């Protein structure tokens, strides 16, 4: 212990000077501020096929496929020309050269405009159009109010047009009055206006919702949506779908089909569990792999030692830095990540600088949070509680023949405070939490250099007193093209969070439980200001205010994410990228109980734990792109090496000489421990995509991973996938129809190795063992040299459909995932000296479907967008070692073949005994009487014990999803977002305590008022009985329907007109007000069916008075310059 005698918390009281951070930000901004913006239209290639079309029809096809706008006079075109043309990855010039060959036409290109004329015409605008008529001016903006650079503004039926400048402004002269002006830009839907003399126009273009043209992020690259042959969903993050959350994962709740989110509680930064297409493992990690800007991050939730609650692994990140979130659902998309992809992959891409004028954005939000529906759980008041308690005492005394003076006689109570009002214990511990956040970013770039710099400060209070969180985020991202063949870049972020948490369930009960279970007449303070002490005649449970006020507890997390790369390019076909990535996380968990705290034991106690995780990754990736006539090829191969080192230090110090002297070395009693773990993984991977005319697409991937977590003969795993895509809209039977249809089918194999520790195949020794007065070491864990990966075979079939010029988009997927070699810690005989050994014990199946439909309609100035998704998943354990009997995993859960993961292992209530004569002899002898619960006697022996439990119920929903609606009119926007879930059961553990009628704890009003009082009185709630243990077994009494519909977000916003803002040098200004979690429709009797105190997949949907997700009200502004 000597090494800790001079222990001192070096980072305790860590103070970050915001002025220094702001100076640092301004310095960086100034250093790159010299970059001047340019506008350059990217050179793009296109693949198309035209068969037996007239020249005018062929031009329409080219215009639709490329986004270029054509201007010509009908009489100037060759009407006899029949076009047959097939191109693959050709530029617009190459396409037009072939289109107009053997004709009398010539063309020239201006930006996104193509002017067609006869070869003997002068290549200028006709003189008749050069005479001044009227002039209009205006500005073209996107949906978020940003300038659209290079948009075409053209007088219809003529070649008279211009393009917008770098600020989105345009001036168009020589217009015929009342002419129709068309405004177009690739990727956006066209808009038209009528020309009026001297009018200034503010034209807002909406993104074209054609998903087939969308670019999505895939593993180690990007791909056009039309070439994607796997199940990938994308959420583009912008101001309109952001809400007040503490983790990026919470943004996906209800937004992406097949993704479910459970939170540990509504406390700030609480841990969460995300599930993609169901649960795939018994005890290894069921979390998806998170990849942030190419870095697979460590996904180890920080388990707060003293709070019984985990912190979300993404809680430190700045949500406003995120540009998009892609969810890789099937093996075809995820297998490129191999052994970590069974549970899916979530790829987070942060914002980057773009070519053009520099952009400064500032986001400011503030608001407050409240405990939702706090009065929903109604407790008995003092008079009802006393009546129930005394009835329970009387029943006990009568049953056992006790009277005053007998040993064991229980004494009735009265209200010691007379007629004083009852204590509102929930009001004692809750508060209205406030929050504010300031976010700023500076981005821009030239053709060669692009940069993005961001900073954020957030300060939040929770709905439980003393719960608060502070976050600071800094980000700098830059790329530079040194030559035409060499590019370098860096992406760095520093994220700091300090979280003052509140006690969780491992201290006996949650802080809410400590409050709400107090008797209604009890008080937190004595008349002299001292605390009433829990666990005595004064209070039943520890005083919740004493717990909150008399401890200094916080959790600090400092996380650095860094990426440095070099990219060699050769002729736009071949590239080699080397990158070095680092994810370094330093956490510190500090709790000091002073001498007044129940766990301070009169002299104070310090609990201190630090953890340092270093995740270093080196990668080499080679890409090759080429085309051969009608074929296009993309091939990628790569190698990676990753090493993760974790070190921990833990100190428990007790009995301090003074409340003002709390360093560990001053304590009379100190225990400590240290730990270190290392694991490494080496990988080789590749992917090839072959396309024929963008009609038929074949993609194959292969990855092999070698992990130090397994023994030599089982170290390497192979993870292949293959997928096919058929763009049916390119076939003749759909060619001329306004429809884009793609069929997808895939198979792949993925793996899982998380959650088993770094040395699962090796026997481990631990110190601290004493024998005969001497210290020594002993075997603490058996090794398993044949332990191997969990492996999942996944099958997927899907359709992507776009109709009515992008106004309707649909995606349908059906899948099955078979997981084998499930990893689980199997119990072993106690004589071995250890309790379990990690083994591969069985298999599991997940099967389901997902459907998403998006619509986009315009009615004049009114616009309506809708996104709806629904998903279903069926889970079943298909094999386990041993027989088919249930394997209890503790509490109220078991594993059993044919049942789903997380099924409840509980007793079944059959009613209430109405007469003593109904009670079986075996139960009567142990105290069961009329008015007690009648349990199902499964084995029929008259005895109720663990053999009478059955596996029943489901924590998993039958179906779930979300529905978002956006309404826009004249700058106003209303967003209404619902999430829903149906068919899931929640084990309301909190009801066990508040249903103990006749005990010293508070009870539910409904139970007390409707308890059994005699034959025929009720068959629902049992009698009051002090000391009862029969009526509160783990049973279906506490199993509740967790189905719900939640108004997740309601947002009203207004975008100010660009003309008004230009006078104050603003590009855009959006103001908004938002409500989150405004109402909840559910039969669940608790506050929130979507929280779970235990995020272990075996114990999901257990509510032990968890803090519900708060109701949040926000106002804010988004400004750009």
Secondary structure, DSSP 4 states (H G I P E B T S, - for coil): -GGGTT---TTTT----HHHHHHHHHHHHHHHTTPPP---PPP--EEEEEEEEEHHHHHHHHHHHH-PEEE--GGGS-TT-EEEEEEEEE-HHHHHHHHSTTSSEEEEEETTEEEEEETTS-SS--HHHHS--EEEEEEEE-TTS-B-TT-EEEETTSS-EEE--TTSEEEEEEE-TT-EEEEE-TTB--EEEE--TT-EEEEEPPBP--GGG-EEEETTEEEEGGG--S-EEEEE--TTT--S-SSGGGGGTTTSTTEEEEES-SSTTB-EEEEESS---SSS--SPEEEETTEE-----EE-TTTS-EEPTTTTS-GGGEEEEEEE-SHHHHGGGGGG-TT-EEEEEE----SEEEEEEEEEEEEEEE-TTTTSSPBP-HHHHHHHHHHHHHHHHHHTT--TTSTTPPPP---TTTTPPPP-HHHHHB--EEEEEEEEEEEEE-SSEEEEEEEEEEEEE-SBTT-EEEEEEEEEEEEEEEETTEEEEEEEEEEEEEEE----GGGSS-HHHHHHTS-TT--SB-TTSPBPPBTSSSBSS--HHHHHHTEEEEEEEEEEEEEEEEEEEETTTEEEEEEEEEEEEEEEEEEEE-TTSTTTTTT-EEEEEEEEEEEEEEEEEEEEEEEETTEEEEEEEEEEEEEEEEEEEEEEEE--SBTTB--GGG-SEEEEEEEEEEEEEEEEEEEEEEEETTTEEEEEEEEEEEETTS-GGG-EEEEEEEEEEEEGGGSHHHHTSSEEEEEEEEEEEEEE-TTS-S-TTS-EEEEEEEETTEEEEEEEE---TT---EEEEEEEEEEEEEETTTTEEEEEEEEEEEEES-EEEEE--GGGSSSEEEEE-EEEEEEEEEEEEEEEEEETTEEEEEEEEEEEEEEEEEEESS-SS-EE-STTBEE-TTS-TT-EEEB-EEEE--SGGGS-HHHHTTT--TTSEEE--TT-SS--SGGG-EEE--SS-SEEEEEEEEEEETTEEEEEEEEEEES-EEE-THHHHHT-TTSSS--BHHHHHT---STTS-SSS----TT--STTSSBGGGEEE--EEEEEEEEEEEEPPHHHHHTTT-SEEEEEEEEEEEEEEE--SSS-TTB-S--SGGG-SB-SSPPPPPEEEEEEEEEE-
